[in-house]
Amino acid sequence: MIGRVVAIGGPPGSGKSTAGRRVAAALALDYRSAGDAFRAEARARGMDVEAFGRYAESHPEVDRGLDDAMQRLARPGFVLDGRVQAALCRRRGTPVYAIVVTADEAERARRVAARDGQSLDEARRRIRERAESERARYRRFYDLDPDSEPCDLSVDSTALPPEEVTRRIVDFLRAADAERP
């Protein structure tokens, strides 16, 4: 078992959820996704993700409730998928391996368009809107910018298959954990 919580972040469409699920499976860890929880809550309220994001901008209890629930799971044996989970762990003094999965905007838009059945222009618009909404909320609610938080490993998934992204993260985690006192 990895001796710290593993937090995987990154912008919309970067592949962080795919990486998180695969890393959890490869290392026999439990996986939880803040994005999945956010989307489920949006559906329960009859909203799409963008509309719910706009709603969350003026309702801090949405993000705080979701992030508190994620942080209650922040312990060894868990992979937490979410843009601010690593930063919140660090602020709370929870030992964490902070992983960021990135990809260029064109690739992220292509992935989101394919996943959600949208045009590239629509996907690009939606990921920009979502990223800006999240960035504004996290600055206001937590005084942090998810795009400038330090990480232990960053993997650019633009030209990598999911298997390679997973391998790089798993290799890093095993090596870092072996060196841990």
ABEGO torsion letter per residue (X at the ends): XBABBBBBBEBBGAGAAAAAAAAAAAAGBBBBBAAAAAAAAAAAAGBBAAAAAAAAAABAAAAAAAAAAAAAABBBGBBBBEAAAAAAAAAAGBBBBBBBBBBBAAAAAAAAAAAAGBBAAAAAAAAAAAAAAAAAAAAAAAGBBAAABBBABBBBAAABBAAAAAAAAAAAAAAAAAABX
